Amino acid sequence: MTTALRRLVALVPALVPNPQAAEVLTTWLLASLRMELALLMADAVLNEEVAIGPKRLYALNSMLVRAAQDFGACASLMGLTRSTRPEPVFLAAEPVSAAYIKEQKELAELGIGDWFKAWA
């Protein structure tokens, strides 16, 4: 992690007083950066600018899937996406259940691996 990124991550808890909300925001920011990095690398592979083997392709796919899951789950918790739940989720007001997190990860995972394999 670069110095600037470390400073940004360290600054989030000072700006967001709720520790759980600060953690979600930090996870969302880092997932966004990992997703962007993975997509840039995937673009270079798909355009045949870089050749990588199957193991590295699998690792790149795994990185993108994990980052997309984290990004989607955090975006949902922050109210940036539509929720499947009838009532809004306010991070500071209620704990997040493990079942809800599992459901969001499963939704985020649908088709991403297959899509990437189709283009690889």
N, C-alpha and C positions, 0 to 999 in steps of 0.2 A: 504494500500500500504506500502510495506517495505521501510526502509530508503534508501537502495541501489536503489530500483526502482524509488523512488522520485528523487534521485540524477541524475539518468539516464534521466528521463523526464525533469528535470530542465536543463540538459546539452544540450539537442537537440537544443533549440533556439540559443545557443551560437555557435554551430557547423554549423547550417543551417541558413544563414542570411535572407532568404525569410520567412516571418512569416507564409504564407499559406503552403509552403512546409514543414516547421517545424511542423506545426499542423498535416499535413497528415502523416508525418513520425512517430510522437508520437502516433497518432491514430492507425497506422499500428502495431507498436510495442506492444501497449497495447492489441489490438485485437488478436495478435498472442499469447500472454500469456493467455488471457481469453479462446481462443480456445484450447490451450494445456491443461489448467486446466479442462475445460469441457469434453474434450475427455478422460482424465485420470479418471475423476469421472464416465463417462459413461462406460468406460471399467470395472471399479470395479462393477458397477451395472449389466452389461451384464454377467460378470463372477460370479455373485451371491456372491461376496465378501461383498457387502453392499446391504441391502434391503431398498428401499425408496418407499414412497407412490406416488399416481398419481399426486398430486399437486407438489411435489418436482421433479418428473420426467418431468412434463410440464415446470417447471422453468429451469431445466437443459437443456431441449430442446431449450427453448427460448434463454437462454444464448449462446448456441452454434450457433444458427441461427444468432443472432445479431452479434456475434463476427466474424462469417464467412462472413457476409455481409460487415462489416467494413473492414475486412482483404482483401476481394476480390476487393472492390471498391478502397481502397488505393493502392493495388498492381497494379491495372489497371492504376490509375492516375500516379504512379511512373514509368510506362512503364515496369513493371515486367511480365505482361501478355499481350497476344494479345488483341488488341482493336477491337471492331466491327466498329469503325470509320475509314474511309479511311486515314485520316491524323493523324500523331502522336499528342498526347496531351502533351504539355509542361506546367506544372503547373505554372511556373513563368510567362509565356507569355500570358495566357488567363484565364479568370474566368471560373469556372466550372458551367455549367448550371444545374438548378434543374431537368430538364428533363433527362439529362445524368445521374445524381446521382440516380434518380428514376429507370431508365432503368437498371443500374448496380445492384441495390438492388434487383429488380425483377429477374434478371438473377441469382444472387447469391442465391436467395430463392428457386428456382425451385427444388423441390424434396427433400430438406434437411429434412424438417419436416416429410415427408412420409417415408423417409429412416430410420430415427431414430425410428419412431413408429413401423416399421416392425421388428426392432431388440429389442425393449423394451419388 
